[in-house]
């Protein structure tokens, strides 16, 4: 059976669409499409070349889209962090432990404290080093685990303190409230 270039391209496009739909898996149906048994060897070579070019093009497109989607995801995560921090700040300022909507509940609970370290003066750096509170690397930086243990033991440091940390949980109400 002799096929025109348009028919070969259509078949190549059909195979490419099927491969994208199957997420690259060669199903028995796709295997039948790829076999191209009804066309001449020359036409098979051309069809395979067209399919390969389409697959390469689509792979490049999906890779580019993946990078684009990763950037969008990072932006959305930053927005989520901003929103959650705004809600935490508001709940803390109003001394609220939970908020309840019609379908959702937001609960604020205390989590383990985290260490906040101010920039160290040379005296603070030497003091922290003498106390074993600095990790030595190519560049010295405060060892927050050691500092946390030091502060938690009731020993004050002028350049570090424990900050309370609150976690926020959003859950679906088991029994949604009726609309007012």
C-alpha positions in Angstrom: 0.0 0.0 0.0 1.5 3.3 -1.1 0.9 6.2 1.3 1.4 9.9 0.8 3.7 12.0 2.9 0.6 13.5 4.7 -0.7 10.0 5.6 2.7 9.0 7.0 2.8 12.3 9.0 -0.7 11.7 10.3 0.2 8.2 11.4 3.4 9.5 13.0 1.3 12.1 14.8 -1.1 9.5 15.9 1.7 7.4 17.4 3.2 10.4 19.1 -0.2 11.3 20.7 -0.6 7.7 21.9 2.8 7.7 23.4 2.2 10.9 25.2 -1.2 9.7 26.5 0.5 6.5 27.8 3.3 8.5 29.4 5.9 6.9 27.1 4.8 3.3 27.8 4.6 1.1 24.7 1.2 -0.5 24.9 0.1 -3.4 22.6 -2.0 -0.9 20.6 1.0 1.4 20.2 3.1 -1.6 19.2 0.7 -2.3 16.4 0.8 1.3 15.3 4.6 1.4 15.3 4.9 -1.9 13.3 3.7 -0.1 10.2 3.3 -3.4 8.4 1.3 -2.1 5.5 3.9 0.3 4.1 7.2 -0.1 2.2 10.6 -0.2 3.9 11.4 3.3 2.6 8.2 4.6 3.9 8.8 2.9 7.3 12.2 4.6 7.5 10.6 8.0 6.8 7.8 7.4 9.3 10.2 6.3 12.0 12.3 9.5 11.3 9.2 11.7 11.6 8.1 9.9 14.8 11.5 10.2 16.3 11.7 13.9 15.4 8.2 14.5 17.0 9.2 12.6 20.1 12.4 14.6 20.5 10.5 17.9 20.0 7.8 16.9 22.5 10.5 15.8 25.0 12.2 19.1 24.7 8.9 20.9 25.1 8.0 18.9 28.2 11.4 19.5 29.7 11.0 23.3 29.1 7.5 23.2 30.6 8.9 21.3 33.6 11.4 24.1 34.3 8.7 26.6 33.8 6.3 24.7 36.2 9.1 24.4 38.8 9.5 28.2 38.8 5.7 28.6 39.2 5.7 26.0 41.9 8.4 27.8 43.9 6.5 31.1 43.5 3.3 29.4 44.7 5.2 27.9 47.7 6.5 31.4 48.6 2.9 32.7 48.4 1.7 29.8 50.6 4.5 30.6 53.2 3.5 34.3 53.2 -0.2 33.5 53.7 0.5 31.0 56.5 2.8 33.5 58.2 0.2 36.2 58.0 -2.4 33.9 59.5 0.0 32.8 62.3 0.9 36.4 63.1 -2.8 37.4 63.2 -3.7 34.4 65.4 -0.7 35.1 67.8 -1.6 38.8 68.1 -5.2 37.9 69.0 -4.1 35.0 71.2 -6.2 32.5 69.2 -5.4 28.8 69.2 -7.8 27.9 66.4 -10.2 29.4 63.8 -13.1 27.5 62.4 -14.8 28.1 59.1 -17.7 26.3 57.5 -15.6 23.6 56.1 -12.1 24.0 57.5 -10.4 24.6 60.8 -7.0 26.3 61.3 -5.1 25.2 64.5 -2.0 27.0 65.8 0.2 24.9 68.1 3.7 25.4 69.5 6.6 23.6 67.9 10.1 23.3 69.2 11.9 26.7 69.4 14.4 27.7 66.7 17.6 29.6 67.3 18.0 33.1 66.0 21.6 34.3 65.9 22.6 37.9 65.4 25.7 38.8 63.5 28.6 38.0 65.9 31.1 40.6 67.0 34.7 39.4 67.3 34.3 39.2 71.1 31.1 37.2 70.7 32.8 34.9 68.2 35.7 34.2 70.5 33.3 33.6 73.4 31.2 31.2 71.3 34.3 29.4 70.2 35.5 29.1 73.8 32.2 27.6 74.8 32.2 25.2 71.8 29.2 26.8 70.2 30.9 27.4 66.8 31.3 24.7 64.1 34.6 25.1 62.4 34.6 25.0 58.6 36.4 27.0 56.1 34.1 29.8 57.4 33.0 29.7 61.0 29.3 29.8 61.6 27.2 29.4 64.7 26.3 25.8 65.6 22.6 26.3 66.2 22.2 22.8 67.8 24.9 23.5 70.4 23.6 27.1 71.0 20.0 25.7 71.5 21.2 23.2 74.0 23.3 26.0 75.8 20.3 28.4 75.9 17.8 25.6 76.8 20.1 24.9 79.8 19.3 28.4 81.1 22.6 30.0 80.1 22.1 33.4 78.5 24.0 34.7 75.5 23.8 38.3 74.5 23.9 37.5 70.8 21.4 34.6 70.6 18.0 33.7 71.9 15.3 31.1 71.4 12.3 32.2 69.3 9.0 30.4 69.7 7.9 28.5 66.6 4.3 27.8 65.8 3.0 25.4 63.2 -0.3 25.9 61.4 -2.5 23.0 60.3 -5.5 23.3 58.0 -7.9 20.4 58.0 -11.3 19.6 56.7 -14.0 19.6 59.3 -15.5 16.1 59.9 -19.0 17.6 60.1 -19.2 20.8 58.1 -21.4 23.5 59.6 -24.5 24.6 57.8 -24.4 27.9 55.9 -25.9 30.8 58.0 
